[in-house]
Amino acid sequence: MTPFFTNDAIVLGILLSILAAVFYTSELKTAFWQKFYRVVPALLLCYFLPALCNWPLGLISGDESRLYFVASRYLLPASLILLCISIDFKGVLNLGSKALIMFFAATAGIIIGGPLALLIVSYVAPGVIDANPDEIWRGFSAVAGSWIGGGANQTAMKEIYEVGDNLFGTMVVIDVVVANIWLGFLLYGASRSEKIDAWLKADTSAIEELKQSVADYREGVERMPTMTTTFVLMAVAFGGVALSHWGKDIMTPLMAGHEETLNRFRLNSLMSSFFWLIVFSTTIGLGLSFTKARRLEGVGASRWGSIFIYILVATIGMKMNLGEVFNNLGLFAVGIIWMLVHVTILLIVAKLIKAPFFFVAVGSQANVGGAASAPVVASAFSPSLAPVGVLMAVLGYALGTYGAIICAQLMQAVAM
């Protein structure tokens, strides 16, 4: 269905108006709004209100808009550079092994969840999936590739297991809708992290120290931004974006020249232009954190980085169409059970090792959402933590195809 507004200038105006309204009302001191935002986090509204404008209102649509592409290719790398500028790299390293444990627990949850979900649905409601068993496991291999790595890994699985175009299109919808529903829960959980951490009996001292060190540094260098300092800030951010795109344009064809070797070792992510865009922008930001550019935090580097992230959140929300769920109920049942298995394993491991909910959320989203949404979830806890999400997401790209192949073989055994 064609949305009411297809002009991206109008759509951008709607999204920015939604973001402005959410932030304005969240700072009002009236009893109603204070009670409202204690229940509904502002970030969650920035995500779900654009989704409601897509479906059921039909005002805008992510399918008809280029705004997500612009936000993910231009604003996301700019935000990564700006958020990484003030990062305390030593503090990130001090987060310890629990971050990696939760990342690998998230990966294991996806690998185990796929075949288990197929098994549960086939026994509980054997007729709910109207498709050939051989097609089912091949189709879901693409979802596994996306949920462990990203778009490049998903495409790799399509080629490896010869997934038909129509089935692949359906799986992309399942991937996007289920992953975005889970993203909504994570954003809500971020606002309740203290209660969840208390239940997990987690030690959050390293995370709090990292947040405090960045906050102390920001306070020490803070000054009133001027026209000149703002232009310098934008030049650093988008100059870094330009360098990242230039590096991406060099590396992607270079890697494509070694396609056969990379396919043999399942390193398909190295042929993804988006992968190199994220790697270069993150590297530039981290490199600048060791220079005087770090002082740009004092004129609003992380504030601008957060603004770009929120615009990305709105464009991600705009892509979610919950109405699609009703067109593929059987396949969505598998996707939802799959995600529940993933979440259950994460919470069990977190409880056992007493990991903070931040590691649960970012470990999950580094797998399921990748570099586009992992920093969104991380920055929901604190803008200073966004680079942690990016670094973990890059690890997901590296492991995505390997994990997805294991998951696909297990799903084949179950389906056949």
C-alpha positions as a printed Julia matrix, in Angstrom:
416×3 Matrix{Float64}:
  0.0     0.0    0.0
  1.35    3.43  -0.96
  1.74    5.72   2.07
 -0.01    9.1    2.19
  3.34   10.96   2.15
  6.07    9.79  -0.22
  8.12   12.99  -0.41
 11.17   12.5    1.84
 11.27   16.21   2.72
  7.81   15.79   4.28
  8.72   12.47   5.91
 11.86   13.97   7.46
  9.78   16.86   8.79
  7.34   14.38  10.38
 10.13   12.36  11.98
 11.91   15.43  13.37
  8.59   16.77  14.68
  7.98   13.46  16.47
 11.47   13.56  18.02
 11.03   17.2   19.08
  7.61   16.48  20.61
  8.93   13.5   22.55
 11.92   15.39  23.98
  9.86   18.5   24.72
  7.16   16.63  26.61
  9.72   14.44  28.41
 11.2    17.57  30.04
  7.87   19.08  31.11
  7.41   19.18  34.88
  3.65   18.48  34.85
  2.48   15.45  36.84
  0.94   13.73  33.8
  4.07   13.79  31.64
  6.37   12.85  34.5
  4.2     9.79  35.3
  3.89    8.96  31.6
  7.66    8.92  30.97
  8.28    6.89  34.1
  6.29    4.13  32.39
  7.13    4.76  28.71
 10.78    5.67  27.96
 11.32    8.58  25.56
 13.65    6.54  23.34
 10.97    3.87  22.92
  8.51    6.5   21.68
 11.11    7.8   19.21
 11.11    4.3   17.78
  7.45    3.25  17.96
  5.68    6.48  16.94
  7.27    6.38  13.45
  6.31    2.68  13.33
  2.68    3.61  14.06
  2.84    6.26  11.33
  3.78    3.39   9.0
  1.18    0.88  10.22
 -1.72    1.18  10.88
 -1.87    4.93  10.04
 -0.26    4.56   6.61
  1.19    8.07   6.63
  4.79    7.1    5.84
  6.7     3.97   4.89
 10.3     2.84   5.16
  9.88    0.98   1.87
  9.07    4.19   0.0
 11.71    6.36   1.66
 15.47    6.79   1.27
 15.85    8.3    4.73
 17.02    5.08   6.39
 19.73    4.74   3.74
 20.86    8.33   4.33
 20.78    7.95   8.12
 22.65    4.64   8.12
 25.27    5.62   5.51
 25.9     9.26   6.48
 24.56   10.05   9.95
 25.48    6.72  11.58
 29.21    6.89  10.68
 29.22   10.58  11.71
 27.67    9.68  15.07
 30.18    6.86  15.59
 33.06    9.28  15.02
 31.59   11.89  17.37
 30.7     9.37  20.09
 34.08    7.63  19.86
 36.04   10.9   20.12
 35.58   11.12  23.9
 35.71    7.39  24.65
 37.92    6.21  27.46
 39.54    3.31  25.61
 41.19    2.0   28.76
 37.78    2.03  30.43
 36.31   -0.05  27.59
 39.05   -2.65  28.05
 38.33   -2.68  31.79
 34.76   -3.86  31.11
 36.26   -7.35  31.26
 35.32  -10.76  29.9
 31.6   -10.66  30.73
 30.91   -8.5   27.67
 32.42  -11.16  25.38
 30.72  -14.01  27.25
 27.33  -12.38  26.73
 28.1   -11.75  23.06
 28.9   -15.43  22.49
 25.87  -16.46  24.58
 23.75  -14.33  22.21
 25.31  -16.09  19.21
 24.69  -19.5   20.79
 21.08  -18.49  21.44
 20.55  -17.8   17.73
 22.26  -21.05  16.66
 20.24  -23.18  19.09
 17.02  -21.14  18.79
 16.46  -21.78  15.06
 16.24  -25.58  15.12
 14.46  -25.55  18.49
 11.8   -23.14  17.21
 11.21  -25.31  14.12
 10.92  -28.38  16.34
  8.41  -26.72  18.7
  6.19  -25.36  15.9
  6.25  -28.65  13.96
  5.04  -30.56  17.04
  2.63  -28.03  18.55
  1.06  -26.8   15.28
  2.3   -29.04  12.45
  0.03  -27.51   9.79
  0.67  -23.86  10.56
  3.58  -23.54   8.11
  2.37  -23.93   4.55
  5.71  -24.59   2.87
  8.03  -27.4    1.81
 10.29  -28.5    4.74
 13.35  -28.24   2.5
 12.44  -24.64   1.62
 11.76  -23.76   5.27
 15.2   -24.52   6.65
 16.9   -22.94   3.64
 14.83  -19.78   4.06
 15.53  -19.53   7.77
 19.26  -19.91   7.11
 19.08  -16.35   5.73
 17.5   -15.14   8.99
 20.3   -16.86  10.93
 22.88  -15.07   8.79
 21.28  -11.71   9.5
 20.76  -12.31  13.23
 24.32  -13.45  13.88
 26.08  -11.1   11.46
 24.27   -8.72   9.16
 23.04   -8.08   5.64
 26.19   -9.42   3.97
 25.96  -12.66   5.93
 22.26  -12.93   5.08
 23.01  -12.58   1.37
 25.8   -15.14   1.69
 23.37  -17.68   3.16
 20.93  -17.01   0.32
 23.63  -17.96  -2.17
 25.07  -20.89  -0.2
 21.68  -22.58   0.35
 20.02  -21.39  -2.89
 17.07  -19.63  -1.26
 14.41  -18.61  -3.81
 13.76  -14.89  -4.3
 10.13  -14.98  -3.11
 10.97  -17.0    0.02
 13.98  -14.79   0.69
 11.72  -11.71   0.54
  9.42  -13.27   3.14
 12.37  -14.11   5.38
 13.64  -10.53   5.17
 10.23   -9.34   6.45
 10.36  -11.86   9.33
 13.92  -10.81  10.12
 13.07   -7.09  10.2
  9.77   -7.29  12.11
 10.83   -9.78  14.8
 14.21   -8.09  15.3
 12.54   -4.67  15.58
 10.0    -5.93  18.12
 12.9    -7.22  20.22
 14.72   -3.89  19.76
 11.67   -2.18  21.26
 11.87   -4.43  24.34
 15.59   -3.7   24.7
 15.03    0.05  24.55
 12.37   -0.3   27.23
 14.67   -2.51  29.3
 17.44    0.1   29.11
 15.22    2.49  31.06
 14.66   -0.21  33.71
 18.25   -1.47  33.8
 18.77   -0.77  37.51
 15.9    -3.07  38.5
 17.02   -5.75  36.05
 20.62   -5.51  37.31
 19.36   -5.92  40.87
 17.53   -9.11  39.81
 20.67  -10.36  38.03
 22.78   -9.38  41.09
 25.15   -7.78  38.58
 28.26   -5.78  39.29
 27.95   -2.61  37.21
 30.94   -0.8   38.71
 33.1    -0.98  35.54
 30.26    0.43  33.42
 29.59    3.22  35.91
 33.3     4.07  36.07
 33.43    4.34  32.28
 30.35    6.58  32.18
 31.74    8.72  35.02
 35.17    9.12  33.44
 33.6    10.35  30.19
 31.23   12.65  32.11
 34.14   14.07  34.15
 36.16   14.7   31.0
 33.18   16.38  29.32
 32.7    18.65  32.33
 36.39   19.56  32.33
 36.48   20.68  28.67
 32.94   22.05  28.33
 32.63   25.5   26.78
 30.05   27.52  24.87
 30.01   26.39  21.21
 30.57   29.1   18.59
 29.99   29.14  14.84
 33.67   28.3   14.32
 33.79   25.39  16.78
 30.54   23.99  15.36
 31.96   24.08  11.83
 35.15   22.39  13.06
 33.0    19.73  14.76
 31.0    19.11  11.58
 34.19   19.07   9.5
 35.72   16.4   11.74
 32.52   14.34  11.71
 31.69   14.49   8.02
 35.32   14.7    6.94
 35.65   11.38   8.77
 32.53   10.12   6.97
 34.11   11.14   3.65
 37.32    9.27   4.51
 35.27    6.25   5.59
 33.38    6.19   2.29
 36.64    6.63   0.39
 38.22    3.74   2.3
 35.1     1.66   1.75
 35.19    2.38  -2.0
 38.81    1.19  -2.12
 38.44   -1.89   0.08
 35.18   -3.31  -1.29
 36.4    -3.87  -4.88
 39.74   -5.05  -3.5
 37.99   -7.71  -1.43
 35.71   -8.61  -4.35
 38.86   -9.53  -6.28
 39.41  -12.3   -3.71
 35.77  -13.46  -3.71
 36.54  -17.13  -4.24
 39.01  -17.27  -1.33
 36.73  -15.3    0.99
 33.76  -17.53   0.13
 35.85  -20.61   0.85
 36.69  -19.31   4.33
 33.13  -17.94   4.85
 34.4   -14.37   5.22
 31.7   -12.87   3.0
 31.34   -9.86   5.33
 34.68   -8.55   4.05
 32.99   -7.94   0.68
 30.28   -5.77   2.26
 30.69   -2.04   1.69
 28.67   -1.3    4.84
 31.05   -3.45   6.9
 34.04   -1.37   5.76
 32.12    1.88   6.28
 31.54    0.97   9.94
 35.11   -0.29  10.43
 36.67    2.88   9.0
 34.38    5.32  10.83
 34.89    3.53  14.16
 38.67    3.42  13.62
 38.76    7.14  12.77
 36.75    7.99  15.89
 38.92    5.84  18.15
 42.08    7.27  16.55
 40.88   10.83  17.17
 40.25    9.99  20.84
 44.04    9.95  21.29
 44.45   13.46  19.81
 43.44   17.04  20.69
 40.24   16.41  18.69
 38.98   14.76  21.88
 38.39   18.25  23.25
 35.53   18.66  20.76
 33.48   16.86  23.39
 33.41   20.2   25.18
 31.43   21.84  22.34
 28.88   19.06  21.96
 30.44   16.12  20.07
 28.39   13.48  21.9
 25.26   15.67  21.78
 25.43   15.87  17.99
 26.29   12.18  17.83
 23.19   11.4   19.89
 21.0    13.59  17.64
 22.17   11.6   14.61
 21.5     8.34  16.47
 17.94    9.43  17.33
 17.24   10.3   13.69
 18.48    6.8   12.81
 16.16    5.34  15.48
 13.18    7.11  13.91
 14.06    5.83  10.42
 14.47    2.28  11.77
 11.04    2.54  13.4
  9.56    3.77  10.14
 10.67    0.5    8.48
  8.65   -1.71  10.83
  5.26   -2.86   9.52
  3.51   -4.97  12.13
  0.71   -5.65   9.67
  3.04   -8.04   7.82
  2.86  -10.41  10.81
 -0.71  -11.38   9.94
  0.27  -12.41   6.4
  2.79  -15.04   7.53
  1.61  -16.19  10.96
  3.22  -19.64  10.83
  6.64  -18.4    9.8
  6.43  -15.53  12.29
  5.62  -18.04  15.04
  8.96  -19.7   14.32
 10.72  -16.32  14.35
  9.18  -15.25  17.65
  9.9   -18.58  19.4
 13.43  -18.41  17.98
 13.92  -14.97  19.52
 12.46  -16.15  22.86
 15.01  -19.0   22.98
 17.76  -16.46  22.29
 16.5   -14.2   25.1
 16.1   -17.09  27.55
 19.68  -18.29  27.01
 20.96  -14.74  27.42
 19.15  -14.23  30.73
 20.23  -17.62  32.1
 23.9   -16.93  31.3
 23.64  -13.38  32.65
 22.14  -14.69  35.88
 24.87  -17.33  36.23
 27.78  -14.94  35.71
 25.99  -11.9   37.21
 26.45   -9.84  34.05
 24.85   -6.37  33.84
 21.81   -5.96  31.6
 23.9    -3.62  29.44
 25.97   -6.62  28.31
 22.78   -8.62  27.69
 21.26   -5.88  25.53
 24.38   -4.97  23.58
 25.5    -8.59  23.16
 22.09   -9.44  21.74
 21.83   -6.42  19.46
 25.42   -6.8   18.21
 24.19  -10.12  16.81
 20.57   -9.45  15.87
 20.79   -5.81  14.83
 24.43   -5.33  13.84
 26.28   -2.04  13.57
 23.16   -0.04  12.69
 21.31   -0.67  15.95
 23.91   -1.94  18.47
 25.14    1.63  19.16
 21.5     2.74  19.45
 20.92    0.25  22.27
 24.27    1.04  23.9
 23.61    4.79  23.81
 20.2     4.18  25.42
 22.21    3.37  28.57
 24.64    6.26  27.97
 26.02    7.99  24.85
 29.52    7.24  26.16
 28.84    3.49  25.77
 27.88    3.58  22.06
 31.38    2.53  20.85
 31.1    -0.68  22.88
 28.07   -1.66  20.77
 29.93   -0.94  17.53
 33.01   -2.96  18.47
 30.85   -5.97  19.38
 28.8    -5.63  16.19
 31.96   -5.8   14.06
 32.8    -9.07  15.83
 29.32  -10.31  14.83
 30.04   -9.59  11.18
 33.19  -11.7   11.38
 31.4   -14.7   12.91
 28.04  -14.36  11.15
 28.45  -16.79   8.28
 30.14  -19.49  10.38
 27.41  -19.4   13.04
 24.65  -19.29  10.43
 26.02  -22.39   8.64
 26.0   -24.36  11.92
 22.44  -23.16  12.61
 21.32  -24.04   9.06
 22.68  -27.58   9.32
 20.84  -28.09  12.62
 17.61  -26.71  11.09
 18.0   -29.05   8.12
 18.25  -32.03  10.49
 15.07  -30.91  12.28
 13.06  -29.95   9.17
 13.87  -33.06   7.15
